[in-house]
Amino acid sequence: MTKTAKKYASFVLMLLMVFVMLFGTMSTAYASEYKTIEDLNGKKIGVQTGCLYETHITDECPDAEIQYFTMPQDMILALNSQKIDAYLIEEVGYYATAAAHPELATLEESAGLCEAAVIIGNNDKQERLLAEINEFIAKHGPDGDGMLDEMYTYWVKNFDAETSRTEQGGFTGENGELIIACEGGYEPFSYVNDEGDCGYDVDFMYRFCREYGYTPNIQRVAFESIAPGAESGKYDIGLNIILSDERDANACLSDVYYTCDIFMVVPGETDEDAGFIAKMKDNFENTFIKESRWKLFASGAGTTLLITLSSIILGTVIGFAVFMLCRKGNRIANGITDAILWLIQGMPTVLLLMILYYIIFGSTRLSGTIVAIVGFTLIFACSMYDMLSVGFGAIGNGQYEAATALGYSDRQSFFKILLPQAARHFLPIYKNEVVTLIKETSVAGYIAIQDLTKISDLVRARTYQAFFALIFTAIIYFVISGVLTRIVGIVEKKIDPKRRPKDKILEGITVEE
């Protein structure tokens, strides 16, 4: 297939993808025939990972197919596109989305009771923080001055995304900084608006920090990463941990700081939809214009670009340096390198990042961005080493022998004779590895990094509209990939001996007449 044909094929595939996403975004849930939880036995039920809500319906729905989702808005999209028949969510989360999604309804029967606690990080602050958090809950709970009930009314019963605000300042910090993990994309618990982090969980911790003299450092992480991060000691506090006997026995959990019912959400009756153009306009304004959310995308794209470029540059240098150490057949260097290659290349990227962040650097205060650069640098360095091995393996030994016979030193032979020839073999692979690395950086959000993909998730969590957020994110990745591969392509052409002018090839050669 010619390059032109490939470009047209890519363009057609992209248009097809946009059409499919657009159709899915415009689809509307049909009215549900389900009246009780038992009616959903054998059906597909969505649950947010780590919430354990599925344990409440095992008796009524033993044959239900449970499907797990990272974020609540993903369950709404799945329900509206009929990929699932219902989903479980606590009443707090349902009420936060009800106004934006009138097509949703709940069964009258409660699926169970949700009790949430705070998980305390496994570090030297644990004992003190546990006592202080429990004291704070007792002091301001139902048996105290009732402040937590007032917060619940404000953030849940009367929640309004347009007007609800969290007081941002007033921290004295005499007792140090607290690293606080929350989801960051789940109204009304924790989300991001034009003023910063807010929501019930954020408000809860900000009030605690003011009262006990701490400075809060909010880390927005995937919900399923909160508990592991606290257990490793990376976070001092983790919020919104749903209680269970097993968790209570194995983790350091506070007393319950809020309780609510669990709802089974099903498709409901809907009025006639608004027009297509009106929907698209509303989607665009909510995604980019409202609260200047375009700035979040710009920040996320900058973080993604920083991680990508740093990892490519450092990985190239490290991979090249390791190859130079190993190319002479040093047994110790080759043995260590082979072991590292086996370890890094055999491990999923997400798992590698989480091991680095929560275990190897768990006791440090290194930012998620630095840890991600370390992780992706290791990945790219391993790829670089393999590429160089393939490139130089394609060159016959005679090339080195001929260069030596002409009086070239080992260093001169490598850089002037062998490397340009090897580059013709490994640069096309290098170009593909650059694209692969760019795509792999999309999982960086698992370790509290506000990269482009994570920002897209946070915005979708606010708008519950996926089309423009996902399409724009995809376009940015296409642009970054295109620019970087273009740069590699230019380098590839510059060093290709076949493209060198004849006067350059013969430069330095004296012809006797």
C-alpha positions, 0 to 999 in steps of 0.5 A: 500500500502506498503512503497516499493510500495509507493516509486516505485509509487512516482518514477514513478510519478516523471519520468512521470512529468519530461517527461511531462515537457520535452515534453512541453519544446521541443514543438514549436509554429505553424505558426499563421493564425491571421493577425489582432487583430480582428481575435483574438476575442473569442481566448485566449490572455495572459496578464501580471498581473497588466499591464492593456494591455487588456483594449486596445483591448476591442473594437476589441476583446470583446469576448476574454478570457484573461488569466493572467500570473505573468511573461513574460516568462510564456506567451511564454511557454504558447504560444509555448505549444498552451495554449494561441493563443497570448499575449500582451507585450510592444515592449521593452519586445518583443525585449528583447526576440526576439533573443532567440525566433525566433518562435515568431512574432507580428501583424503589427497593434499596440495594443495601447500605453504603458506609464510608470511612477514611483509610489512614496511610501506613507511615509514621503519622498513622496512629496520630492521624487515626485518633485525630480523624475519629475525634473529628468525626465524633465531634462534628457527627450526629452525636456532636455539633452536627456539622457533618450532617450540614455538609451532607445536606449542602453537598448531597441533598442541595448539591448544585454544580454551578454554585456549590463551593469549597473554602480553599484557604485558611491552612496554618500548617504548623503540623506539616503537610498531609498527602490526601488521595481522592478520586477527583472526578466524582461529583459531589465527593471530589471534583475540579472546578474553576477554583480548584478541588472541591466536593464533600470529601475535599470539604471534609479534609479541608475543615479537618486540616484547618482544625488540626493545623495541617496543609492539605496536598490533594492527589487525584488518583483512580479510585482503585489506587487509593487504598493500595497507595495508603497501604504503601504509605504513599498517601497519609489519607485516602477518602471514600473507602467503602467498609467491609469486614475484610477491609476493616480487618486488614486496613487502618480505617476510621469510624464511618463519616457518612452513610447512605443507601445504594441505588439500582439505576435503570433506564427511565422514561424520557422526553423528546430529545433536544436537536442534534445541533443544540446537543453538540453546542451544549457538549462543546461549551460544557467541555471547553468553555465552561469554567475555562476547561480548555486550560485543563486540557492544555495543562494535561497536554503539557504534562503528557508532552513532558513525560513523552519527550523526557522519556524518549530522550533519556531512554535513547541515551541510556539504551545507547550507553548500555549497548556500548557497554555490552557490544564487546561481549562483557559477560557481567554487563550482558547478564545484568542487561538481559535480566533487566530486559526480561523484567521490564519487558515482561511487565505490563506498563500500569503494573510497572508504574504502580510498583515504582510509585507505591513500592520502590518510591513509596516512602519518598515524596517524588511526584507522579510525573517524575516517577512516570518519567523514570518508568517510561524511560526504563521502557524506552531504554529497553526498546532502544537496546533491542533496536540497536542490537537488531540494527548492528546485527544486520551488518556483517563483520566484514564492515568492521574489519574493512574499517580497521584495515583502512586505519580507523580506530574502534571508535571511528569505525563504530560512529563513522562506518557501522552506526550510519548503516545500522541506523537504516535498519533500526530507525523505522523501528524507533519511529514505531516505538515513539508512537507506542510510547506516546500511547502508553503514557495514557495510563499515567493517571493511575499514579496521580498524574494529571495527564491528557487522558486523566484530564479528559476523565475529569472533564467527562466526570463533570459534564457526563458528555464524552464526545468532544472530550474523547475526540479532542484527546485523540486528536492531541495524541495524533498531533504529538505522534505526527510531529515526533515521527516526522522529526525522526523521519527527517533524521532518517533521511539525513543519515541515509547513505543512499540519499547523500550527494555524490560530492559528500560521499567522495569528500576527502578522497584525492584522485590521482591524475 
